[in-house]
């Protein structure tokens, strides 16, 4: 005999509370495993496609692993050193950029840049903060033995976890399916399919869009000759995952750097602006409709709220689980709204009488 709904809600609530406590307490420990699971989830469709071509599951995973290893080595040798060098240079140069901006504003708007003006004080404070905090952050990340060891362990554990999970992905899904409550198995399966559709459309789709735009911005800005173009392209590509943020932050950073570097040579400033405008056009009209689709169901405001809430509660691990949890909560909210509209609580008195007449 199945448990009453109130009892089921109590037990599921306890399970969710335990999960939240585990994420909060063991977030750093679970980070490699969450990342490995995310990688396995993202690559599962590729493994399934290779299986349909005639390869076994193990051989499919081996092909994916070799391809990923080659790609990683190429990126590590060709991109990472330049990216680290430009990041360090940008942090060191930031105070000088703010002093140049201060001098420009003093020349153009002297009344707003008095000795005690709030604009002047803010610019000086921002430049000093970036120099002190940014330099400490980069120096710590590059020189700390503990940080280096953590990064090495991350690069070792995550691929191992991803490979094992990718090999056993279908078996794990089948085992989880066996544990579902039998009274609600069809409903849970339907909700799981909807959550998977949202995640597949958003995570895999936006991941591909972010990668494509990051490469486009980095290569285009490098060809133009913009200083720190590689860093700007990578930052803009990564932030594209958050709707509108990548274009705003990346565009503002690139155009700001272009103003300092190409001041007076307006054609190159316009070219930098055109690079981001064309990137947004390609994203909105080609990449996002084709790779993400229009029925993902994750509103930008809902996604930003989830990232803010889960990030503040659980740190970096919270940012990783924010998107799948936001997708799941969105699907559950639509499911509850649908059940509410079908209930007598939503209907009119006439609907209630019609329902009573339909009953045997």
Wavefront OBJ file of the C-alpha trace (Angstrom):
o trace
v 0.000 0.000 0.000
v 1.433 3.356 -1.028
v 2.188 6.042 1.548
v -0.187 9.041 1.758
v 0.905 12.108 -0.176
v 1.671 14.021 3.039
v 4.029 11.276 4.229
v 5.730 11.125 0.827
v 6.288 14.881 0.846
v 7.817 14.644 4.304
v 10.323 11.986 3.266
v 11.228 13.730 0.006
v 11.670 16.989 1.907
v 14.073 15.285 4.312
v 16.016 13.852 1.362
v 16.326 17.308 -0.248
v 17.486 18.825 3.048
v 20.149 16.131 3.434
v 21.304 16.752 -0.155
v 21.589 20.495 0.504
v 23.622 19.897 3.674
v 25.931 17.487 1.831
v 26.530 20.021 -0.961
v 27.204 22.765 1.578
v 29.599 20.725 3.727
v 31.344 18.590 1.092
v 31.169 20.952 -1.893
v 34.930 21.090 -2.484
v 35.257 17.321 -2.188
v 32.366 16.670 -4.555
v 33.542 19.216 -7.143
v 35.582 16.772 -9.312
v 32.749 14.240 -9.280
v 30.113 16.824 -10.214
v 32.339 18.077 -13.032
v 32.965 14.501 -14.174
v 29.245 13.778 -14.181
v 28.575 16.957 -16.162
v 31.196 15.978 -18.755
v 29.747 12.463 -19.013
v 26.228 13.857 -19.451
v 27.390 16.253 -22.163
v 29.240 13.509 -24.089
v 26.634 10.750 -23.734
v 24.812 11.649 -27.002
v 28.127 11.456 -28.884
v 28.834 8.028 -27.382
v 25.319 6.880 -28.325
v 25.860 8.081 -31.883
v 29.129 6.160 -32.151
v 27.337 3.076 -30.842
v 24.712 3.430 -33.563
v 27.558 3.460 -36.086
v 28.581 -0.011 -34.904
v 31.139 0.630 -32.162
v 30.840 -0.902 -28.713
v 30.280 1.359 -25.714
v 33.829 0.902 -24.459
v 35.324 1.569 -27.886
v 33.101 4.637 -28.321
v 34.325 6.056 -25.016
v 37.926 5.249 -26.012
v 37.528 7.196 -29.284
v 36.044 10.170 -27.418
v 38.836 10.041 -24.817
v 41.607 10.014 -27.424
v 40.008 12.904 -29.314
v 39.575 14.928 -26.107
v 43.183 14.215 -25.094
v 44.530 15.427 -28.441
v 42.375 18.566 -28.226
v 43.538 19.222 -24.656
v 47.210 18.892 -25.589
v 46.805 21.256 -28.546
v 45.026 23.854 -26.397
v 47.538 23.477 -23.550
v 50.489 24.020 -25.863
v 49.058 26.688 -28.153
v 46.597 28.722 -26.095
v 47.131 28.392 -22.345
v 50.620 30.019 -22.144
v 49.481 33.047 -24.136
v 46.259 33.261 -22.124
v 48.126 33.212 -18.791
v 50.659 35.778 -20.033
v 47.958 38.164 -21.259
v 45.967 37.786 -18.041
v 48.989 38.690 -15.906
v 49.822 41.636 -18.158
v 46.234 42.902 -18.085
v 46.129 42.801 -14.283
v 49.463 44.640 -14.069
v 48.414 47.227 -16.652
v 44.950 47.891 -15.201
v 46.057 50.716 -12.844
v 47.797 52.490 -15.749
v 44.642 52.144 -17.852
v 42.595 53.757 -15.110
v 45.161 56.570 -14.770
v 44.933 57.154 -18.532
v 41.148 57.210 -18.265
v 41.435 59.677 -15.403
v 43.723 61.926 -17.463
v 41.337 61.754 -20.433
v 38.330 62.680 -18.291
v 40.308 65.471 -16.621
v 41.123 66.927 -20.019
v 37.608 66.602 -21.424
v 35.519 67.163 -18.280
v 37.664 69.104 -15.779
v 34.703 70.113 -13.607
v 33.845 66.447 -12.934
v 37.432 65.474 -12.090
v 38.306 67.793 -9.236
v 40.718 66.589 -6.575
v 37.900 65.463 -4.281
v 35.367 64.421 -6.920
v 33.644 61.059 -6.484
v 34.499 59.989 -10.053
v 38.225 60.568 -9.502
v 38.214 58.790 -6.143
v 36.298 55.839 -7.616
v 38.695 55.434 -10.560
v 41.751 55.560 -8.311
v 40.178 53.055 -5.940
v 39.236 50.641 -8.720
v 42.698 50.741 -10.226
v 44.423 50.170 -6.884
v 42.036 47.339 -5.998
v 42.610 45.544 -9.300
v 46.362 45.925 -8.920
v 46.399 44.626 -5.354
v 43.663 41.976 -5.413
v 44.122 40.915 -9.022
v 47.866 40.619 -8.634
v 47.459 38.588 -5.465
v 44.932 36.316 -7.151
v 47.057 35.641 -10.223
v 50.220 35.235 -8.161
v 48.498 32.829 -5.778
v 46.986 30.818 -8.604
v 50.332 30.490 -10.369
v 52.677 29.997 -7.420
v 50.731 28.307 -4.638
v 51.727 24.673 -4.313
v 48.373 23.802 -2.802
v 46.506 25.461 -5.652
v 48.733 23.769 -8.210
v 48.171 20.403 -6.555
v 44.414 20.981 -6.489
v 44.409 21.858 -10.185
v 46.484 18.788 -11.030
v 44.160 16.548 -9.015
v 41.188 18.168 -10.718
v 42.616 17.462 -14.156
v 43.315 13.865 -13.122
v 40.131 12.989 -11.219
v 37.599 14.676 -13.491
v 38.586 12.765 -16.674
v 38.727 9.453 -14.776
v 35.283 10.013 -13.248
v 33.896 11.171 -16.603
v 35.229 8.091 -18.424
v 33.839 5.622 -15.885
v 30.463 7.378 -15.774
v 30.302 7.619 -19.558
v 30.940 3.874 -19.915
v 28.220 2.998 -17.363
v 25.814 5.862 -18.117
v 22.976 3.744 -19.532
v 23.344 1.214 -16.700
v 23.226 3.981 -14.080
v 20.072 5.440 -15.635
v 18.484 1.973 -15.608
v 19.402 1.454 -11.941
v 17.919 4.815 -10.971
v 14.769 3.957 -12.911
v 14.424 0.742 -10.893
v 14.433 2.781 -7.660
v 11.566 5.076 -8.677
v 8.334 4.802 -6.670
v 6.108 2.488 -8.686
v 2.940 4.500 -8.037
v 4.431 7.581 -9.729
v 6.927 6.037 -12.119
v 5.216 7.278 -15.300
v 4.924 10.844 -14.014
v 8.536 10.902 -12.806
v 9.770 9.517 -16.132
v 7.846 12.191 -18.021
v 9.245 14.937 -15.802
v 12.757 13.497 -16.180
v 12.407 13.508 -19.972
v 11.320 17.155 -19.874
v 14.231 18.110 -17.597
v 16.625 16.248 -19.884
v 15.207 18.065 -22.912
v 15.747 21.426 -21.197
v 19.282 20.547 -20.118
v 20.191 19.052 -23.481
v 18.940 22.149 -25.248
v 20.535 24.631 -22.898
v 23.722 23.109 -21.470
v 24.907 21.301 -24.590
v 23.555 23.959 -26.909
v 24.822 26.979 -24.993
v 28.117 25.199 -24.348
v 28.601 24.878 -28.101
v 27.530 28.494 -28.657
v 29.904 29.740 -25.947
v 32.806 27.779 -27.413
v 32.120 28.969 -30.964
v 31.761 32.626 -29.931
v 34.813 32.477 -27.676
v 36.953 31.188 -30.539
v 35.466 33.751 -32.930
v 36.021 36.706 -30.601
v 39.552 35.622 -29.639
v 40.692 35.013 -33.242
v 39.011 38.152 -34.618
v 40.407 40.434 -31.905
v 43.841 38.858 -32.312
v 43.746 39.499 -36.068
v 42.768 43.123 -35.430
v 45.761 43.467 -33.125
v 43.875 44.340 -29.948
v 45.974 43.944 -26.834
v 44.657 41.217 -24.538
v 42.280 40.139 -27.295
v 42.699 36.482 -26.334
v 41.644 37.164 -22.724
v 38.681 39.267 -23.844
v 37.552 36.561 -26.293
v 37.762 33.805 -23.673
v 35.914 35.906 -21.068
v 33.183 36.869 -23.553
v 32.788 33.256 -24.682
v 32.540 31.903 -21.137
v 30.038 34.556 -20.063
v 27.879 33.896 -23.141
v 26.537 30.977 -21.100
v 24.689 33.631 -19.055
v 22.245 35.394 -21.425
v 23.303 38.920 -22.448
v 26.148 39.065 -19.909
v 28.844 37.821 -22.297
v 28.022 40.398 -24.966
v 27.784 43.281 -22.484
v 30.930 42.494 -20.478
v 33.039 41.331 -23.424
v 31.929 44.174 -25.681
v 32.501 46.835 -23.025
v 35.942 45.427 -22.178
v 37.012 45.125 -25.820
v 35.768 48.566 -26.847
v 37.301 50.125 -23.740
v 40.689 48.578 -24.536
v 40.310 49.624 -28.180
v 39.663 53.228 -27.141
v 42.958 53.311 -25.235
v 44.964 51.480 -27.876
v 43.503 52.985 -31.068
v 42.474 56.456 -29.859
v 42.301 58.738 -32.873
v 42.320 55.808 -35.322
v 38.557 55.362 -35.299
v 38.377 52.734 -38.009
v 39.872 50.072 -35.711
v 37.560 51.017 -32.857
v 34.630 50.573 -35.233
v 36.080 47.222 -36.338
v 36.210 45.990 -32.733
v 32.620 47.135 -32.249
v 31.627 45.384 -35.497
v 33.229 42.129 -34.301
v 30.923 41.993 -31.288
v 27.918 43.173 -33.261
v 28.466 40.454 -35.863
v 29.012 37.911 -33.074
v 25.677 38.823 -31.520
v 23.964 38.641 -34.913
v 25.426 35.195 -35.595
v 24.486 34.000 -32.107
v 20.907 35.277 -32.242
v 20.091 34.282 -35.812
v 22.214 31.206 -36.513
v 23.847 29.503 -33.543
v 21.225 29.783 -30.794
v 18.199 28.839 -32.973
v 20.075 25.866 -34.430
v 21.945 24.543 -31.383
v 19.725 25.644 -28.502
v 16.258 25.999 -29.981
v 13.387 28.192 -28.950
v 11.612 25.900 -26.477
v 14.317 25.456 -23.847
v 12.147 26.895 -21.086
v 14.912 28.610 -19.071
v 14.103 32.307 -18.895
v 17.229 34.507 -18.550
v 15.933 36.116 -15.341
v 15.202 32.692 -13.827
v 18.681 31.505 -14.785
v 20.363 34.594 -13.283
v 18.362 34.148 -10.086
v 19.375 30.476 -9.846
v 23.043 31.279 -10.426
v 22.961 34.023 -7.791
v 21.127 31.975 -5.154
v 22.952 28.668 -5.547
v 26.293 30.404 -6.041
v 25.915 32.334 -2.780
v 24.763 29.236 -0.885
v 27.179 26.613 -2.187
v 29.990 28.548 -3.873
v 31.452 27.266 -7.144
v 29.669 23.924 -6.741
v 26.420 25.873 -6.500
v 27.157 27.543 -9.827
v 27.655 24.112 -11.397
v 24.379 22.683 -10.101
v 22.404 25.907 -10.611
v 21.472 25.225 -14.236
v 20.233 21.622 -13.797
v 18.383 22.571 -10.612
v 16.859 25.602 -12.332
v 15.747 23.366 -15.210
v 14.258 20.812 -12.817
v 12.482 23.470 -10.754
v 11.142 25.088 -13.930
v 9.732 21.770 -15.156
v 8.215 21.048 -11.724
v 6.707 24.540 -11.599
v 5.057 24.023 -15.001
v 3.838 20.583 -13.883
v 2.339 21.987 -10.669
v 0.764 24.868 -12.598
v -0.797 22.381 -15.024
v -2.200 20.253 -12.202
v -3.513 23.396 -10.506
v -5.395 24.432 -13.641
v -6.931 20.967 -13.831
v -8.034 21.082 -10.179
v -11.273 22.322 -8.670
v -9.316 25.034 -6.868
v -8.756 26.748 -10.236
v -12.126 26.003 -11.866
v -15.471 27.729 -11.458
v -18.597 26.446 -9.756
v -19.934 25.311 -13.142
v -16.767 23.311 -13.728
v -17.240 21.601 -10.372
v -20.828 20.624 -11.242
v -19.715 19.276 -14.625
v -17.045 17.241 -12.870
v -19.601 15.858 -10.435
v -21.864 14.823 -13.311
v -18.974 13.084 -15.071
v -18.238 10.969 -12.004
v -19.729 7.437 -12.115
l 1 2 3 4 5 6 7 8 9 10 11 12 13 14 15 16 17 18 19 20 21 22 23 24 25 26 27 28 29 30 31 32 33 34 35 36 37 38 39 40 41 42 43 44 45 46 47 48 49 50 51 52 53 54 55 56 57 58 59 60 61 62 63 64 65 66 67 68 69 70 71 72 73 74 75 76 77 78 79 80 81 82 83 84 85 86 87 88 89 90 91 92 93 94 95 96 97 98 99 100 101 102 103 104 105 106 107 108 109 110 111 112 113 114 115 116 117 118 119 120 121 122 123 124 125 126 127 128 129 130 131 132 133 134 135 136 137 138 139 140 141 142 143 144 145 146 147 148 149 150 151 152 153 154 155 156 157 158 159 160 161 162 163 164 165 166 167 168 169 170 171 172 173 174 175 176 177 178 179 180 181 182 183 184 185 186 187 188 189 190 191 192 193 194 195 196 197 198 199 200 201 202 203 204 205 206 207 208 209 210 211 212 213 214 215 216 217 218 219 220 221 222 223 224 225 226 227 228 229 230 231 232 233 234 235 236 237 238 239 240 241 242 243 244 245 246 247 248 249 250 251 252 253 254 255 256 257 258 259 260 261 262 263 264 265 266 267 268 269 270 271 272 273 274 275 276 277 278 279 280 281 282 283 284 285 286 287 288 289 290 291 292 293 294 295 296 297 298 299 300 301 302 303 304 305 306 307 308 309 310 311 312 313 314 315 316 317 318 319 320 321 322 323 324 325 326 327 328 329 330 331 332 333 334 335 336 337 338 339 340 341 342 343 344 345 346 347 348 349 350 351 352 353 354 355 356 357 358 359 360
